[in-house]
């Protein structure tokens, strides 16, 4: 009898140890999934201001209309609580919901398709067990016809989606491959930085070569451009991803500022270094001109001999910008310089104008106010051109009409009109075919 109870007790201890080990494993899996969700910047789209984490309802402006993000908490009534891991993987990597309907590619499943099975499992564990369920449904997306027909996305996926999981390059280092996995997959850099065709699909031949987001411009981040006039190094890139600032004067704004605040700055230094290694496969030294020289004294004369000699752009600059950026754009103390700033080397002036209109407000640290309420379109265009030409020595300029478009949220896409024209022509062709068929029979 004693042996029986001893054996039973031993089995109980083993069972308890196994349960405890499994709980530890699940806890580690959830923790890993949380990190992956941060790297994937899931919260940027699925968490709206003043709402519970991942409860959806965030309005995403697209050329086709406003898309509202879904509730991805483990709620069984309003979220994804009834999703199996296979259904979760299909939504994440193929853009197919549990009910079989298609997701819009505002959700970057074309990039998340690169994720490994292990990472998908970790994300599933986090969203099912590490996120609090929210029982409130998110607003439903209602795009205009014909884009409200979600099944049409199946055809789009056949044409443009690539569901291949990331495969490491054996000829590259582990650090490079980690960076490639992050850039191509989790951090989905191509979603913003790659131009799109008329059907809103990324153009692989122009990968990471820069694209307009309607208002802000996501610049070219290929190695050739990064190592060109802006003289980026791996150290600068890693620091930029961590803080939004770099030794070459770069300052993040708009969607990139949000991505840094909510995602890149919360990633490990090793992952930021891996991203920099992938984007800049050939390491470069820090240019001497990019190294900090300490405090910058105020330079220039605030009282020119004649205001009549001053352009409108310079007047606006002196009245609104010089107190922080100095009269010639050298920057003051810890405030950023405009001279040699990478933002002035872009093929358009949209980012300068958007920074003036909206300001730049990082989650932590010094911010810049926006002037949308105090400067009109002519003034914004004038000061933008002054900064581009007189401080940045660029030939790029912007018109008041373009500023007006940016202020309104960007240009409207012709895709809606083109699709309706196409559908009308298709219907007309069917009617004509039937008419000819009936005429021949008669």
N, C-alpha and C positions, 0 to 999 in steps of 0.2 A: 504493500500500500504506500509506503514511504517513497519507493521508487516511482510509483505512478504520479504522486503529487510533485515529486522532484522534476519528473519529465514534463508534466503539465506546466509547472512553473517556468521551466526553461523555455518551453515553446511560447509561453506568454511573453517572456522577455524578448525573445527573438521577433515575435510579431510586433510588439511595441516598438522595437528598434527599427523594424522595416517600415512601419507607418511613419515614425519620426523622420527617417531618412527620406521617405517619399515626400513628406511635408517640406523638408529642407530643399529637396530638389525642385519642387514646385515653386517655392519661394524664390529660389535663384532664377528659375525660368521666368517668373513674373517680373523680377527685377531687370533681367536682361531684355524682356519685351518692352518694358518702360523706356529703357535707353534707346531701343530701336525706334520706338514711337517718337521720341524726341529727335533723333537723327532724321527720321522721315518727315518731321515737321507736321505731324497729324493735327496737333492742336491749333495750328494757324488757320486751318479751314473749318475744323469741326468744333471749335470752341468760340462762340461769339461773346463779345464783351457783356459783362454782367450776367452771364449764364453759366450753368454748371459745366465742368470739363466734359468735352466730347458729346455734348447734348445737341449739337448741330444748330441749324438755323442761321448760320453765317452766310451773308449774301456775297456771292462771287460774281463779279461783273465779267461777262463774256461778250464777244462780238455778236452772239446769237440772242442775248438776253441775260437776265439774272438767274443764276443757278444757286439754289439753297442747299447747303451741306446737310447731310443726314445725321441723325442721332446714332452714334456708334457705341453707346454705352450698352451694358448687358441686360437692358430692359427687355423683357419678353413681349411687351406690347408696343413699345415705341422705338426700340433699338434693335440690336442684333443678337439678343439673348438666345434666340432659337437657332442661330446658325451653327451648323456642325463645322469642324475644322476644315473639311473639304469645301464647304460652301464659303467659308471665310476666305480661303485661299483663292477660290474662283473670283470672288469680288475684288480681292486685292490685286491679283495678277492678270485677270482676264476681263475685268469690268462687267461681271455677270452677277446679279443679286441672287439671293436664295430663291426668290420666286421666278427666276429665269429671265427677268427683264434686264435690259442693258443699262449700264451706268454711262454718263457722259464723261468724256476724257478730261473734264476739269479735274476729276479725280485721276491722278497720274498713274493709272494702272499700267500704261505702256512702259513706264520706268520700273514700277514695283514688280513687273514680270521677271526682272533679273534676280529677285530675292531667292535665297536658298530655302529648302524645305524647313531646315532647322530654325531659320529666322522667322519664317511664317508661323511655325509652331509657338515660338516665344511670343510673338505679337498676339497670337490668339489667346495664349494663357494670360497675358496682361489685360487685354480688353474684356475677357470673360471673368477674371478673378481679381484684377488689380484696379478696376475702375468702378466707381459707384453708379448703379443703374439710375437713370432719370426717366420717369414715366411720361414725360411730356413730349409729344411728337414734334418734330421740326416742321417748319413751313415746307410745303410741297413746291417743287419746281414746276413752273408752267410756261414753257417756251412757246413761242408762236408756231403755228403750223408752217411747214411740215416737221419741224424739229421736235415737236411734242410726241412724235411717233418714235418711241425709243427703239423699236425693232430695227429702224434704219441704221442704228449704230452697229448692228451685226455686219452689215455690208462694209461700213467704214473700217471695222476691225479686220475683216478679210483683206482689205486693201492695204492697211497701214500698220496694224498692230503686230508686234514681234514678241511672241510668248517664250522665247528662249531664256532659260536661267543663265546667269552669269557663269562664264567659264574662264578660269584663271589663265594667264599667258605665261607659259613655262619659261619663256625667255626673259621675263621681267622679275624684279624683286618682289618679295612678299609685301613690302611697303607700297610699291607701285600698284600691285594687284588689289590691295585693300582700298587704296584711293580710287581705283577704277570701279570697284564694286560700289563704293559709296556714291561717286559722281554719277555713274550710269544708272544706279538703282535707288537706294534709300533717299539720298539728298536730291534726286531728280533734277539736276542742274540744267539739263537740256530742255526741260519744260519751259523755262523762261529764256534761256540763252541761245536757242536754236530757232532760226526763221521757220515759218510755216507756209505751206502752199495754200491755194485757194480753198481747199477743203479742210483747212485748219489742222493738217497733219504736219509733224516735224519733217524737215528736209534733211535726211541723213548725210547728204553730200556737203551740207553746210553746218555740220554739227558744232555747236558752241560758238558760232561765228557772229552772234549778236542778233537781237530781235526787239522790235517795238512791242510793248505790252499795252499799247493803246495810249497810255500817258507816259509812264516811265520807260526808259530804254535799257534793256539788259545788254551790257556790252559784250564784245568779242572777248572770250577768255581762252582762246587757243594759245598755245605756247609761243608761237611766232609774234602774236600781238602783245602778249603780256611782257615778253622780253624786249619789245621794241622801245618806243619813245618813253613809255611809263616806267620801264626798267624794274619790273617786279622781280623779287627773289622768293624762294620758298619760305624764308623766314618772314618776309613781308606778308605773303599770302596767309600764312598760319596766324599771324598777329591780327590781320584784317578780319579773318573769320572769327577770331576770339573777341575782338573789341569794336570792329567797324572802322578802325583807323589803321593806317600803315605809314611807314617811314617815308614813302614817296609822296605823301600828302593825300592819299586816297581817303575819302570819307563816305561811308555807306549811307544811302537814303532810300526812301520808298520801300518797295517789297524786299529789297536786299537787307535793309535795316531790320525789318521784321523777322526775316529768316535768321539773321545773326542773333537777335535778341532771344528768339524762341527756340532756336535749334543749334546753330553752329557754336555759339558761345557756351552751350551746355554739353557739348561733346567733349571727349577726352582730347588732350593735347596730341596724343598719338594719332587719332583719327584725323585731326586737322592737318597734322604733318603729312599724313598719307594722301589726303586730298591735294595738298600743295605739291607733293612728289609726282602725283599723276598728271596734274595740270602743267607742271614744269619739270619734265623728265630730265632735263639737263640743268644742273645746279649752276647758279651764277652768284658772283660776289655782290655785296651791297655797294652801290655807287657812293663815292665820297660825298657827292652833292645831296644825297638823300638822308645823310646822318643828321641827327638833331643838333642844333647849335645853341640851344638854350633860349633865353628870353629875347624877344625881338622888340627893339624900341620903336616908338611911333615915328614915322618918317613922313615928310611932305608938308605942304602948306595948306591949312584949312581955309585960307582966305586968299583965293586967287585974285589977281589984279582986276580981271573982268569976268563976270559970270557969262557975258555974251560969247566968250570964246569956248565955253564949256558945252559939250553936247548934252542932250537930254538924258542919255544913259549915264553919263558921268555925274550929272547933278543928282539923279536918283540914287546912284551908288554912294555918293558922298553923304547924302541925307539919311540913308538907311543901312548901308553896309560897312562903311569905312570904320565905324566905331569898333567893330569886331575884327574885320579882315584887313585893316590898315588901308591907307590911301592908295597904295600901289599893289595891294593884294598880298603883302608879305605875311599877314596874320599877326595877331598880337598875343604874345606869351603862349598860353596853352590853346588858344583858339586857332583853327586851321587856316593855313595860308592858301590862297588861290593861285599864286604863281606856281607853275609846273604841276598843278593839280591834274590827276588823270581824267577827271570829268570833262576837262576842256579839250581833250584829244579825241572825243567821240565824233562819229560821222554826222550827228545832229545835236541840237542844243536843247532837246527835250528835258533832259535830267536837270540842267541848270534852271530852266524855267519852272519845272515842277518843284524843285527845292525852294525857289523864291515864292511860289504860290502856296505850297503846303507846309514848308519848313521841314526840319529834320529833327525828330524827337526820339532818341534812343531810350530804351527802358531804364538805363542807368547812365549818368554822366551829363555833360554839357549838351544842350540842345540849341536849335535855331528856330526862331519864330517864323511863321508864314506871313506873307504879305498879300494874300488874296483879297482881303477886305480893305486894304489901304492903297493898293496900286491897281490901276486899270490895265487893260491888255496892252495898250500902247506903251505904258511905262514899263511893264514887265518885259516886253520885247526889247525896249531900248536898253534897259540895264543888263539884260541877258546878252545882247550883242556887244555891249561895252565890255563885259567880263570876258566874253569869248574872244573879241578882237584885241582890245587894248591890254588886257592882262594875260590872256591865254595865247595871243598871237595866232589865232585860228581864223580861217576864212569862212567857217560855218556861221550862218546867221539864222534867225528865226523871225517870223512875221507876226504882227498882232493877230491876224486871223488864226494862225497856228496856236498861239497862246489861248485864244478863245476856245478852240477845239479841246485843248488840254484841260482848261478850266472846267469844261462841260463833261469831262470823263473820257475823252478820246473819240475817234471816228467810229461811225456805225459801219458794220460789215455789209458788203454788197451780197453776201452769201444768201441771205434770206430772199432778196429780190430775185437773184439768179436761180435759186431752187424753185421758186414759184413759177418763174418763166419756163424753166425746164419741165416742170410737171404739167403746165398748161400746154406746152408743145407736145408732150407725150400723149396727153388726152386727145388733143387735136389729131395727132397721127393715128390713134386708135379709131376715132370717129371716121376719119377719112378712109382708113382701111376697110371698115365695116361698110361704108357707103359704096366703095368700089366693088366689094364682094357681092353686095346685094344687087348692084347694077349689072354685074356680069351674069348672075343667076337669072335675072329678069331677061 
